[in-house]
Amino acid sequence: MVASVLLLAITSQISLEVAVIPFLWMLPLSLYLLSFILCFEYERAYVRGLWVSLLLLGAGGTAVVIRVGVDAPMLVQLATYLLTLFFACMVCHGELVRHKPDPRHLTSFYLLVSAGGAAGGLFTGLLAPNLFPDLWELPLSLVAACALALALARRGAWPRSPIVRNCLAALGLAYLLALTGVLAYHAHHELDDHIHVSRGFFGVLRVDQDIGESGELRTRLRHGRIIHGLQFADPDLARMPTSYYGPGSAVGLAIHNHPRRARNEPLRLGFVGLGTGTLASYAAASDSVRFYEINPDVVALSSAPTPFFTYLRDCPGQLSVAIGDARINLEREPDQGFDVLALDAFSSDSIPAHLLTVEAVKLYLRHLRDRDSVLAVHISNRYLDLDPVVRGIAEVLGLTVLRIDDAESNDMVYSSDWMLLARDPAALAAPELQLAAEPEPERTPENDPWPLWTDAYSNLLQVFKG
């Protein structure tokens, strides 16, 4: 049961917090099954002292990675989580083999093994989401695995000296208490002073309030460990674009400098990813705005009778929200005729890979009004350099591309990196856009050709930041 809970908890942690990449969930499952093969087929592969020590070492590293969070490199996070899972599964499944009964009782034995795995699945899938406001099943199962390992270690070869035995027992207990303390402190810190916490299929949403550098009260939305938007309580500031969408960001410049805006014609704006609804602040009274948001809990934060964020309520234009996967919704809808379509569908700090492929961008282009229309892609990321991916797609589809990095960072706006794509170079010819654009990178053997992501192929290793 402990191994099953750890498998599902670490898979959730990786998928929700580290990288939303197709088939990444197969890595923990493969290691889980490998431990079964090694322990049941090659019983000598399990050496209690070795694997218990590795589990304790991995658990300590996992506690550190959980505490550090998104500041830890992606490869370090993946390696720590996956290795700790493998060590724990080797201990749990190795001990199962050691406790295997006489052959006449094997039917009951394997039935109980299956029941334990099923119990772990039921606990993680049904009970934990309703009992815990955060992904607490991971630290709980980690502590449980270490407690079991230390208890089992005492049943093996043990020094005869009472003093040595007592010292080792005290060290084991101290380690377990320290591990529990670190994980409990982190769990408390993550939920402390939050005015709203909701846990759903797509992760944990937290709403908190703080005082910015200017002394103004602001409300912030966190998805996982990343801030996904904020709004000031002051009515004079409440409609100002904030966080990654400030006036100097590429999406703000693209809307302000759109040719239709210069002609005082209404714009049709599309935004993939709602967050706090900040982008609605760019709409004029004659504009129409359509958001695509997969998580209904995010929509509820801005559409409840007393919303935490009022950008949608205060939007002067015609506004609609489509709940569900943006790509599926766009495939089913008739052409929307967007003048600006912004892609900002992050989950914690990772963009879903299926929204950044050649086929996906072809779909976005179908929903743009004409050659003046602009596709804006938010590429800010701690781990991945998505610039080459966007350039590769633009090159294949014959699109003009500009990269605009907004370095401004204060209590109202955060630094952000965006890329603008258009069929016609004239759509991106406004002086404000050209002045803010970054120089196009030189072609080198390393980036020639640009990496090309499709629905059939995407490679994270190509775009890891050094």
VOPAGU-2260 file (C-alpha; in pm, 1 decimal, decimal comma):
REM VOPAGU-2260
SITE   aa  ch    i         X         Y         Z
SITE  MET   A    0       0,0       0,0       0,0
SITE  VAL   A    1     279,7     242,8      85,8
SITE  ALA   A    2     454,6     177,1    -245,6
SITE  SER   A    3     127,3     227,2    -434,4
SITE  VAL   A    4      55,6     557,3    -259,3
SITE  LEU   A    5     409,2     678,6    -329,5
SITE  LEU   A    6     378,8     583,7    -697,8
SITE  LEU   A    7      60,0     785,4    -743,8
SITE  ALA   A    8     171,0    1076,2    -523,4
SITE  ILE   A    9     505,0    1120,2    -701,2
SITE  THR   A   10     337,1    1085,1   -1040,8
SITE  SER   A   11      98,3    1365,9    -943,3
SITE  GLN   A   12     383,1    1579,4    -810,9
SITE  ILE   A   13     580,2    1540,7   -1133,0
SITE  SER   A   14     283,5    1593,7   -1363,3
SITE  LEU   A   15     139,4    1893,4   -1178,3
SITE  GLU   A   16     450,4    2071,5   -1053,6
SITE  VAL   A   17     747,3    1972,5   -1269,5
SITE  ALA   A   18     644,7    1915,0   -1632,1
SITE  VAL   A   19     315,7    1858,6   -1815,9
SITE  ILE   A   20     463,8    1633,0   -2082,4
SITE  PRO   A   21     289,7    1338,1   -2251,5
SITE  PHE   A   22     395,7     997,2   -2119,9
SITE  LEU   A   23     613,3    1141,5   -1842,9
SITE  TRP   A   24     391,6     944,4   -1603,8
SITE  MET   A   25     539,2     625,1   -1753,5
SITE  LEU   A   26     874,4     683,4   -1581,1
SITE  PRO   A   27     751,3     631,6   -1222,4
SITE  LEU   A   28     529,6     342,6   -1331,8
SITE  SER   A   29     825,2     175,7   -1504,9
SITE  LEU   A   30    1040,8     205,5   -1193,2
SITE  TYR   A   31     757,2      70,8    -977,6
SITE  LEU   A   32     720,1    -236,3   -1201,6
SITE  LEU   A   33    1098,6    -279,1   -1227,9
SITE  SER   A   34    1120,2    -309,1    -849,8
SITE  PHE   A   35     861,9    -588,7    -860,9
SITE  ILE   A   36    1063,3    -772,6   -1125,8
SITE  LEU   A   37    1392,6    -738,8    -939,7
SITE  CYS   A   38    1254,8    -836,7    -600,7
SITE  PHE   A   39    1035,2   -1128,9    -705,3
SITE  GLU   A   40    1250,0   -1268,9    -988,0
SITE  TYR   A   41    1597,0   -1197,3    -847,6
SITE  GLU   A   42    1558,3   -1216,8    -471,2
SITE  ARG   A   43    1928,4   -1150,3    -410,8
SITE  ALA   A   44    1883,1    -803,7    -564,3
SITE  TYR   A   45    1729,3    -688,9    -237,7
SITE  VAL   A   46    1990,5    -623,3      28,4
SITE  ARG   A   47    1812,2    -471,8     324,5
SITE  GLY   A   48    2094,1    -256,2     455,2
SITE  LEU   A   49    2173,2    -110,0     113,2
SITE  TRP   A   50    1819,7     -25,1       2,8
SITE  VAL   A   51    1705,6     104,4     343,2
SITE  SER   A   52    2006,7     338,8     349,3
SITE  LEU   A   53    1932,5     456,8      -4,4
SITE  LEU   A   54    1567,5     515,2      87,3
SITE  LEU   A   55    1662,3     728,4     389,1
SITE  LEU   A   56    1906,4     927,4     175,4
SITE  GLY   A   57    1646,8     974,4    -100,2
SITE  ALA   A   58    1375,4    1074,7     145,0
SITE  GLY   A   59    1598,8    1347,5     286,6
SITE  GLY   A   60    1674,5    1473,0     -64,8
SITE  THR   A   61    1304,5    1468,4    -152,2
SITE  ALA   A   62    1221,5    1675,4     156,2
SITE  VAL   A   63    1478,9    1932,8      46,1
SITE  VAL   A   64    1345,9    1938,9    -312,3
SITE  ILE   A   65     987,4    1979,4    -190,0
SITE  ARG   A   66    1095,4    2268,4      30,8
SITE  VAL   A   67    1304,8    2440,0    -239,2
SITE  GLY   A   68    1032,6    2384,3    -499,3
SITE  VAL   A   69    1059,1    2553,7    -837,7
SITE  ASP   A   70    1401,7    2697,9    -754,8
SITE  ALA   A   71    1549,4    2348,5    -788,9
SITE  PRO   A   72    1654,9    2252,4   -1144,6
SITE  MET   A   73    1402,2    2034,9   -1325,6
SITE  LEU   A   74    1644,8    1744,1   -1374,8
SITE  VAL   A   75    1732,0    1750,2   -1004,3
SITE  GLN   A   76    1362,5    1736,1    -914,1
SITE  LEU   A   77    1291,6    1451,5   -1154,8
SITE  ALA   A   78    1594,6    1248,9   -1049,6
SITE  THR   A   79    1522,9    1294,9    -677,9
SITE  TYR   A   80    1156,5    1201,9    -698,3
SITE  LEU   A   81    1211,9     903,4    -928,0
SITE  LEU   A   82    1510,2     760,0    -741,9
SITE  THR   A   83    1334,9     793,1    -405,5
SITE  LEU   A   84    1031,0     615,7    -547,5
SITE  PHE   A   85    1251,6     333,7    -675,9
SITE  PHE   A   86    1436,1     298,3    -344,0
SITE  ALA   A   87    1108,0     289,1    -150,3
SITE  CYS   A   88     955,5      33,9    -385,9
SITE  MET   A   89    1264,9    -186,9    -356,8
SITE  VAL   A   90    1232,9    -180,3      22,1
SITE  CYS   A   91     858,0    -244,9      25,2
SITE  HIS   A   92     859,3    -514,6    -241,7
SITE  GLY   A   93    1184,0    -668,8    -115,4
SITE  GLU   A   94    1028,7    -709,8     227,5
SITE  LEU   A   95     719,2    -862,6      69,2
SITE  VAL   A   96     940,3   -1129,6     -83,9
SITE  ARG   A   97    1118,5   -1187,8     247,5
SITE  HIS   A   98     782,7   -1238,3     416,8
SITE  LYS   A   99     650,2   -1470,1     145,8
SITE  PRO   A  100     478,8   -1766,6     320,1
SITE  ASP   A  101     477,7   -2138,7     254,7
SITE  PRO   A  102     360,9   -2224,4    -101,1
SITE  ARG   A  103      24,5   -2349,4      24,2
SITE  HIS   A  104     -55,2   -1993,6     140,2
SITE  LEU   A  105      61,7   -1811,8    -174,5
SITE  THR   A  106    -292,1   -1755,9    -303,5
SITE  SER   A  107    -380,5   -1556,7       6,8
SITE  PHE   A  108     -42,7   -1384,4      -5,8
SITE  TYR   A  109     -82,3   -1253,8    -360,1
SITE  LEU   A  110    -443,5   -1160,3    -290,1
SITE  LEU   A  111    -328,0    -944,8       1,7
SITE  VAL   A  112     -50,2    -792,6    -211,0
SITE  SER   A  113    -311,9    -693,7    -471,4
SITE  ALA   A  114    -544,2    -563,2    -200,7
SITE  GLY   A  115    -265,5    -344,3     -61,5
SITE  GLY   A  116    -198,3    -191,6    -403,0
SITE  ALA   A  117    -568,9    -131,3    -455,1
SITE  ALA   A  118    -597,9      25,7    -108,8
SITE  GLY   A  119    -316,9     265,0    -197,1
SITE  GLY   A  120    -496,6     361,7    -517,1
SITE  LEU   A  121    -825,6     418,4    -336,3
SITE  PHE   A  122    -656,0     626,1     -67,1
SITE  THR   A  123    -472,6     846,8    -316,3
SITE  GLY   A  124    -750,8     875,2    -573,2
SITE  LEU   A  125   -1058,7     906,6    -352,2
SITE  LEU   A  126    -975,9     979,6      11,7
SITE  ALA   A  127    -674,7    1211,5     -12,9
SITE  PRO   A  128    -836,9    1472,2    -243,3
SITE  ASN   A  129   -1130,2    1497,5      -2,4
SITE  LEU   A  130    -927,1    1483,6     318,6
SITE  PHE   A  131    -624,1    1699,0     236,1
SITE  PRO   A  132    -620,5    2055,6      98,9
SITE  ASP   A  133    -279,6    1996,8     -59,3
SITE  LEU   A  134     -77,0    1700,7    -192,4
SITE  TRP   A  135     -10,2    1575,1     158,6
SITE  GLU   A  136     -18,9    1209,2      53,6
SITE  LEU   A  137     338,0    1247,2     -74,9
SITE  PRO   A  138     502,1    1354,0     254,8
SITE  LEU   A  139     280,5    1114,7     453,5
SITE  SER   A  140     372,0     814,0     239,7
SITE  LEU   A  141     737,6     918,8     245,2
SITE  VAL   A  142     740,7     926,7     624,6
SITE  ALA   A  143     549,2     596,1     636,0
SITE  ALA   A  144     802,4     429,4     405,8
SITE  CYS   A  145    1094,8     549,4     618,8
SITE  ALA   A  146     923,3     442,1     941,4
SITE  LEU   A  147     860,5      94,9     798,8
SITE  ALA   A  148    1218,3      72,8     672,0
SITE  LEU   A  149    1365,9     165,5    1009,6
SITE  ALA   A  150    1134,1     -75,8    1192,3
SITE  LEU   A  151    1228,5    -356,7     954,5
SITE  ALA   A  152    1599,1    -275,8     983,4
SITE  ARG   A  153    1584,1    -353,6    1354,8
SITE  ARG   A  154    1465,7    -703,1    1269,5
SITE  GLY   A  155    1776,0    -777,0    1062,4
SITE  ALA   A  156    2139,1    -809,4    1161,6
SITE  TRP   A  157    2180,0    -582,2    1461,5
SITE  PRO   A  158    2487,2    -505,8    1672,5
SITE  ARG   A  159    2502,7    -708,1    1991,9
SITE  SER   A  160    2621,8    -416,1    2202,0
SITE  PRO   A  161    2322,9    -253,0    2379,0
SITE  ILE   A  162    2495,3      85,9    2361,9
SITE  VAL   A  163    2541,7      63,0    1984,1
SITE  ARG   A  164    2186,2     -64,1    1937,9
SITE  ASN   A  165    2043,3     220,2    2142,7
SITE  CYS   A  166    2253,7     479,9    1957,7
SITE  LEU   A  167    2141,1     351,8    1619,9
SITE  ALA   A  168    1779,0     343,8    1732,6
SITE  ALA   A  169    1809,3     700,6    1861,9
SITE  LEU   A  170    1964,9     815,5    1533,8
SITE  GLY   A  171    1685,2     649,6    1337,0
SITE  LEU   A  172    1421,2     811,2    1552,4
SITE  ALA   A  173    1590,8    1151,2    1528,3
SITE  TYR   A  174    1607,7    1120,1    1149,2
SITE  LEU   A  175    1240,6    1029,8    1129,9
SITE  LEU   A  176    1142,0    1322,4    1353,2
SITE  ALA   A  177    1358,2    1562,9    1152,0
SITE  LEU   A  178    1208,2    1441,7     822,8
SITE  THR   A  179     856,8    1473,5     961,7
SITE  GLY   A  180     933,6    1820,0    1097,5
SITE  VAL   A  181    1068,6    1952,3     766,9
SITE  LEU   A  182     772,5    1817,7     568,7
SITE  ALA   A  183     519,1    1937,2     828,1
SITE  TYR   A  184     672,3    2286,5     832,1
SITE  HIS   A  185     654,1    2303,9     454,3
SITE  ALA   A  186     289,8    2190,2     454,2
SITE  HIS   A  187     203,0    2456,3     711,9
SITE  HIS   A  188     398,8    2726,3     527,4
SITE  GLU   A  189     222,2    2652,7     197,4
SITE  LEU   A  190    -123,6    2710,0     348,4
SITE  ASP   A  191     -44,4    2973,9     610,1
SITE  ASP   A  192    -226,6    3307,0     571,8
SITE  HIS   A  193    -418,7    3199,7     261,0
SITE  ILE   A  194    -775,4    3321,9     228,2
SITE  HIS   A  195    -877,8    3044,4     -10,6
SITE  VAL   A  196    -743,8    2700,0     -98,6
SITE  SER   A  197    -902,2    2457,6    -343,1
SITE  ARG   A  198    -773,5    2123,7    -462,8
SITE  GLY   A  199    -892,3    1964,6    -784,1
SITE  PHE   A  200    -786,2    1742,4   -1068,7
SITE  PHE   A  201    -549,4    2009,3   -1203,1
SITE  GLY   A  202    -369,4    2077,2    -876,9
SITE  VAL   A  203    -395,8    2313,4    -582,2
SITE  LEU   A  204    -505,3    2675,9    -613,8
SITE  ARG   A  205    -421,6    2922,5    -337,3
SITE  VAL   A  206    -538,3    3280,4    -295,7
SITE  ASP   A  207    -355,1    3506,8     -53,3
SITE  GLN   A  208    -318,8    3876,5      18,0
SITE  ASP   A  209     -10,7    4081,9      87,0
SITE  ILE   A  210     109,5    4441,3      92,3
SITE  GLY   A  211     321,2    4537,7    -208,1
SITE  GLU   A  212     623,1    4765,7    -212,8
SITE  SER   A  213     393,2    5062,4    -276,0
SITE  GLY   A  214     198,9    4988,1      41,8
SITE  GLU   A  215    -111,6    4874,7    -149,4
SITE  LEU   A  216    -307,6    4560,4     -61,2
SITE  ARG   A  217    -310,5    4305,7    -341,6
SITE  THR   A  218    -468,6    3963,3    -391,0
SITE  ARG   A  219    -259,6    3691,4    -556,3
SITE  LEU   A  220    -338,3    3357,6    -718,7
SITE  ARG   A  221     -93,3    3069,7    -691,5
SITE  HIS   A  222    -117,2    2747,7    -888,3
SITE  GLY   A  223     122,5    2506,4    -730,7
SITE  ARG   A  224     428,8    2713,4    -644,7
SITE  ILE   A  225     388,3    2980,9    -913,2
SITE  ILE   A  226     197,7    3312,2    -893,3
SITE  HIS   A  227     -53,6    3318,4   -1179,4
SITE  GLY   A  228    -175,5    3673,8   -1140,5
SITE  LEU   A  229    -259,4    3945,8    -892,6
SITE  GLN   A  230    -500,6    4234,2    -846,8
SITE  PHE   A  231    -487,0    4543,9    -628,8
SITE  ALA   A  232    -768,6    4614,7    -385,4
SITE  ASP   A  233    -759,1    4989,8    -454,3
SITE  PRO   A  234   -1040,4    5064,5    -704,2
SITE  ASP   A  235    -811,8    5302,8    -892,2
SITE  LEU   A  236    -561,7    5020,3    -949,7
SITE  ALA   A  237    -799,5    4723,9    -972,0
SITE  ARG   A  238    -835,2    4743,9   -1352,4
SITE  MET   A  239    -465,0    4793,8   -1420,9
SITE  PRO   A  240    -290,6    4507,5   -1605,5
SITE  THR   A  241     -46,4    4344,2   -1364,5
SITE  SER   A  242     197,8    4053,4   -1323,7
SITE  TYR   A  243     310,7    3912,8   -1661,4
SITE  TYR   A  244      70,3    4125,9   -1865,2
SITE  GLY   A  245     187,0    4482,5   -1800,3
SITE  PRO   A  246     171,7    4756,1   -2065,2
SITE  GLY   A  247     531,0    4680,5   -2161,7
SITE  SER   A  248     468,8    4309,5   -2216,0
SITE  ALA   A  249     443,7    4178,8   -2571,4
SITE  VAL   A  250      75,5    4094,8   -2537,0
SITE  GLY   A  251      -1,6    4444,6   -2407,1
SITE  LEU   A  252     196,0    4605,6   -2689,1
SITE  ALA   A  253      33,8    4380,8   -2949,2
SITE  ILE   A  254    -316,1    4482,8   -2841,0
SITE  HIS   A  255    -237,7    4855,1   -2806,6
SITE  ASN   A  256     -60,2    4868,5   -3144,1
SITE  HIS   A  257    -293,1    4649,2   -3346,0
SITE  PRO   A  258    -388,7    4814,8   -3677,3
SITE  ARG   A  259    -760,2    4785,4   -3595,9
SITE  ARG   A  260    -703,4    4962,5   -3263,3
SITE  ALA   A  261    -530,8    5246,3   -3450,8
SITE  ARG   A  262    -840,6    5275,2   -3673,3
SITE  ASN   A  263   -1073,0    5274,0   -3367,5
SITE  GLU   A  264   -1230,0    4950,1   -3486,3
SITE  PRO   A  265   -1343,3    4685,4   -3235,1
SITE  LEU   A  266   -1106,5    4400,4   -3155,8
SITE  ARG   A  267   -1188,3    4037,4   -3096,0
SITE  LEU   A  268    -948,3    3904,5   -2830,5
SITE  GLY   A  269    -889,9    3539,8   -2743,8
SITE  PHE   A  270    -693,1    3417,9   -2442,1
SITE  VAL   A  271    -595,2    3055,7   -2373,2
SITE  GLY   A  272    -564,1    3040,2   -1995,5
SITE  LEU   A  273    -766,0    3254,6   -1755,4
SITE  GLY   A  274    -555,7    3295,1   -1441,3
SITE  THR   A  275    -700,9    3597,1   -1263,1
SITE  GLY   A  276    -851,6    3731,6   -1587,1
SITE  THR   A  277    -598,6    4016,2   -1602,7
SITE  LEU   A  278    -593,6    4028,7   -1983,5
SITE  ALA   A  279    -959,4    4136,1   -1982,7
SITE  SER   A  280    -833,4    4478,0   -1867,0
SITE  TYR   A  281    -711,9    4545,8   -2223,0
SITE  ALA   A  282   -1061,4    4529,8   -2369,8
SITE  ALA   A  283   -1245,1    4842,8   -2481,8
SITE  ALA   A  284   -1621,9    4879,2   -2463,4
SITE  SER   A  285   -1666,5    4776,2   -2827,5
SITE  ASP   A  286   -1434,7    4472,2   -2802,8
SITE  SER   A  287   -1528,1    4109,3   -2748,8
SITE  VAL   A  288   -1318,3    3882,7   -2526,4
SITE  ARG   A  289   -1317,8    3502,9   -2507,4
SITE  PHE   A  290   -1121,0    3305,2   -2249,8
SITE  TYR   A  291   -1042,9    2933,7   -2267,7
SITE  GLU   A  292    -981,9    2770,8   -1929,1
SITE  ILE   A  293    -961,1    2400,7   -1852,3
SITE  ASN   A  294    -994,4    2429,8   -1472,7
SITE  PRO   A  295   -1344,1    2521,3   -1347,0
SITE  ASP   A  296   -1195,8    2606,1   -1005,4
SITE  VAL   A  297    -997,3    2888,7   -1168,5
SITE  VAL   A  298   -1314,0    3019,8   -1335,3
SITE  ALA   A  299   -1496,7    3011,3   -1001,3
SITE  LEU   A  300   -1241,3    3248,1    -845,6
SITE  SER   A  301   -1342,3    3521,0   -1092,4
SITE  SER   A  302   -1709,7    3441,7   -1151,5
SITE  ALA   A  303   -1852,8    3367,5    -806,8
SITE  PRO   A  304   -2110,7    3610,1    -661,8
SITE  THR   A  305   -1827,8    3761,3    -455,4
SITE  PRO   A  306   -1519,5    3691,8    -670,8
SITE  PHE   A  307   -1165,3    3715,4    -544,6
SITE  PHE   A  308   -1065,9    3876,9    -875,9
SITE  THR   A  309   -1292,3    4123,1   -1056,4
SITE  TYR   A  310   -1126,1    4163,1   -1397,1
SITE  LEU   A  311   -1402,7    3963,5   -1565,5
SITE  ARG   A  312   -1678,9    4149,4   -1384,9
SITE  ASP   A  313   -1527,5    4487,8   -1471,1
SITE  CYS   A  314   -1452,3    4406,1   -1834,5
SITE  PRO   A  315   -1627,3    4674,9   -2046,0
SITE  GLY   A  316   -1646,6    4456,6   -2357,5
SITE  GLN   A  317   -1853,6    4150,0   -2441,2
SITE  LEU   A  318   -1700,9    3859,7   -2248,9
SITE  SER   A  319   -1736,3    3479,6   -2260,7
SITE  VAL   A  320   -1550,8    3189,5   -2099,7
SITE  ALA   A  321   -1521,9    2841,3   -2253,3
SITE  ILE   A  322   -1447,6    2575,4   -1991,1
SITE  GLY   A  323   -1248,3    2275,6   -2109,1
SITE  ASP   A  324    -927,9    2199,3   -2294,2
SITE  ALA   A  325    -863,9    2496,9   -2520,9
SITE  ARG   A  326    -744,3    2290,2   -2813,0
SITE  ILE   A  327   -1049,9    2065,2   -2808,4
SITE  ASN   A  328   -1282,0    2365,3   -2779,6
SITE  LEU   A  329   -1108,7    2544,5   -3066,9
SITE  GLU   A  330   -1128,4    2232,9   -3283,9
SITE  ARG   A  331   -1504,8    2210,7   -3227,0
SITE  GLU   A  332   -1583,8    2581,1   -3264,8
SITE  PRO   A  333   -1636,7    2768,6   -3590,2
SITE  ASP   A  334   -1366,7    3019,2   -3683,7
SITE  GLN   A  335   -1358,5    3286,2   -3412,6
SITE  GLY   A  336   -1188,8    3561,6   -3611,8
SITE  PHE   A  337    -955,5    3673,7   -3333,5
SITE  ASP   A  338    -740,1    3980,3   -3389,3
SITE  VAL   A  339    -510,4    3879,9   -3104,0
SITE  LEU   A  340    -494,7    3528,2   -2962,5
SITE  ALA   A  341    -269,8    3486,2   -2655,7
SITE  LEU   A  342    -144,0    3147,8   -2538,6
SITE  ASP   A  343     -78,1    3149,2   -2162,5
SITE  ALA   A  344    -196,7    2809,1   -2040,6
SITE  PHE   A  345      61,3    2730,8   -1775,8
SITE  SER   A  346      16,3    2461,2   -1513,2
SITE  SER   A  347     233,8    2572,8   -1224,3
SITE  ASP   A  348     555,0    2649,9   -1420,5
SITE  SER   A  349     500,8    2423,5   -1722,2
SITE  ILE   A  350     310,7    2472,8   -2044,2
SITE  PRO   A  351     112,5    2171,6   -2168,6
SITE  ALA   A  352     312,1    2039,0   -2464,3
SITE  HIS   A  353       3,9    1963,1   -2676,2
SITE  LEU   A  354     -68,5    2338,1   -2696,2
SITE  LEU   A  355     272,5    2416,5   -2848,7
SITE  THR   A  356     298,5    2192,8   -3155,3
SITE  VAL   A  357     279,6    2257,2   -3529,2
SITE  GLU   A  358     -72,2    2113,6   -3541,7
SITE  ALA   A  359    -185,3    2330,4   -3248,9
SITE  VAL   A  360     -50,3    2650,0   -3407,2
SITE  LYS   A  361    -220,6    2562,8   -3736,7
SITE  LEU   A  362    -544,0    2545,9   -3539,3
SITE  TYR   A  363    -477,2    2885,4   -3379,2
SITE  LEU   A  364    -412,4    3036,9   -3722,1
SITE  ARG   A  365    -749,0    2911,6   -3843,5
SITE  HIS   A  366    -914,8    3116,0   -3570,1
SITE  LEU   A  367    -733,5    3441,5   -3653,5
SITE  ARG   A  368    -931,0    3702,5   -3848,4
SITE  ASP   A  369    -684,2    3799,3   -4122,9
SITE  ARG   A  370    -318,3    3863,6   -4199,9
SITE  ASP   A  371    -311,7    4151,6   -3950,4
SITE  SER   A  372    -395,8    3915,4   -3665,2
SITE  VAL   A  373    -133,2    3823,3   -3406,4
SITE  LEU   A  374     -63,9    3508,6   -3205,6
SITE  ALA   A  375     110,9    3582,7   -2871,7
SITE  VAL   A  376     288,4    3298,3   -2688,5
SITE  HIS   A  377     402,5    3335,2   -2327,9
SITE  ILE   A  378     737,4    3156,0   -2293,2
SITE  SER   A  379     854,2    3266,6   -1945,6
SITE  ASN   A  380     985,5    2950,5   -1781,4
SITE  ARG   A  381    1238,9    2861,0   -1514,9
SITE  TYR   A  382    1342,2    2532,8   -1673,1
SITE  LEU   A  383    1276,0    2538,7   -2047,8
SITE  ASP   A  384    1388,1    2768,4   -2327,7
SITE  LEU   A  385    1078,5    2762,2   -2547,6
SITE  ASP   A  386    1210,0    3025,2   -2789,5
SITE  PRO   A  387    1360,5    2769,4   -3033,2
SITE  VAL   A  388    1037,5    2566,5   -3030,7
SITE  VAL   A  389     829,0    2867,7   -3129,0
SITE  ARG   A  390    1083,0    2969,6   -3395,6
SITE  GLY   A  391    1079,6    2618,5   -3538,3
SITE  ILE   A  392     701,6    2622,9   -3570,8
SITE  ALA   A  393     706,8    2973,4   -3720,9
SITE  GLU   A  394     968,8    2868,6   -3976,9
SITE  VAL   A  395     771,0    2564,9   -4090,4
SITE  LEU   A  396     445,6    2762,2   -4117,9
SITE  GLY   A  397     604,5    3066,7   -4280,6
SITE  LEU   A  398     523,5    3308,6   -3998,2
SITE  THR   A  399     697,1    3628,4   -3894,0
SITE  VAL   A  400     813,5    3612,3   -3533,9
SITE  LEU   A  401     924,9    3869,3   -3275,4
SITE  ARG   A  402    1048,1    3805,8   -2923,7
SITE  ILE   A  403     980,3    4075,6   -2664,2
SITE  ASP   A  404    1120,0    4049,6   -2311,6
SITE  ASP   A  405     978,0    4290,1   -2056,8
SITE  ALA   A  406    1245,9    4330,9   -1789,7
SITE  GLU   A  407    1035,5    4556,4   -1564,5
SITE  SER   A  408     974,6    4392,1   -1228,1
SITE  ASN   A  409     809,3    4551,1    -925,2
SITE  ASP   A  410     506,7    4497,5    -703,1
SITE  MET   A  411     270,7    4555,7    -998,5
SITE  VAL   A  412     431,2    4379,0   -1293,5
SITE  TYR   A  413     674,1    4090,1   -1327,4
SITE  SER   A  414     937,8    4039,0   -1593,1
SITE  SER   A  415     799,6    3830,7   -1877,9
SITE  ASP   A  416     907,4    3677,8   -2207,6
SITE  TRP   A  417     664,3    3662,3   -2499,4
SITE  MET   A  418     682,1    3581,1   -2868,5
SITE  LEU   A  419     452,8    3731,6   -3132,4
SITE  LEU   A  420     370,2    3549,4   -3456,0
SITE  ALA   A  421     183,6    3677,5   -3761,6
SITE  ARG   A  422     127,1    3577,3   -4123,5
SITE  ASP   A  423     209,7    3927,6   -4249,4
SITE  PRO   A  424     527,7    4109,2   -4134,8
SITE  ALA   A  425     330,1    4435,2   -4149,2
SITE  ALA   A  426     121,8    4316,4   -3852,3
SITE  LEU   A  427     434,7    4340,7   -3635,5
SITE  ALA   A  428     583,1    4650,8   -3796,3
SITE  ALA   A  429     462,5    4903,8   -3537,8
SITE  PRO   A  430     758,6    5109,3   -3406,2
SITE  GLU   A  431     674,2    5022,4   -3045,1
SITE  LEU   A  432     696,0    4650,0   -3124,8
SITE  GLN   A  433    1013,6    4677,5   -3328,9
SITE  LEU   A  434    1183,0    4891,2   -3062,7
SITE  ALA   A  435    1102,6    4640,2   -2788,2
SITE  ALA   A  436    1191,8    4331,0   -2994,7
SITE  GLU   A  437    1497,5    4124,2   -2911,0
SITE  PRO   A  438    1757,2    4062,4   -3184,8
SITE  GLU   A  439    1697,2    3742,4   -3376,1
SITE  PRO   A  440    1946,8    3475,8   -3264,0
SITE  GLU   A  441    2213,6    3369,2   -3506,8
SITE  ARG   A  442    2183,7    3028,8   -3668,3
SITE  THR   A  443    2448,3    2787,9   -3542,0
SITE  PRO   A  444    2503,8    2415,2   -3587,2
SITE  GLU   A  445    2336,9    2368,2   -3247,4
SITE  ASN   A  446    2010,0    2542,8   -3346,1
SITE  ASP   A  447    2000,6    2463,9   -3717,6
SITE  PRO   A  448    1739,4    2344,6   -3772,6
SITE  TRP   A  449    1521,3    2473,6   -3490,4
SITE  PRO   A  450    1364,7    2196,1   -3279,0
SITE  LEU   A  451    1020,9    2111,4   -3413,9
SITE  TRP   A  452     747,6    1988,2   -3182,7
SITE  THR   A  453     455,0    1802,2   -3335,2
SITE  ASP   A  454     171,2    1597,1   -3191,1
SITE  ALA   A  455     386,6    1290,3   -3253,0
SITE  TYR   A  456     718,9    1425,4   -3122,0
SITE  SER   A  457     846,2    1663,1   -2853,9
SITE  ASN   A  458    1184,1    1649,3   -2684,3
SITE  LEU   A  459    1239,9    1825,3   -2352,1
SITE  LEU   A  460    1612,9    1758,9   -2361,7
SITE  GLN   A  461    1646,0    1994,1   -2659,0
SITE  VAL   A  462    1520,0    2295,4   -2466,7
SITE  PHE   A  463    1652,6    2256,1   -2113,4
SITE  LYS   A  464    1810,8    2574,5   -1982,6
SITE  GLY   A  465    2173,4    2533,8   -1884,0
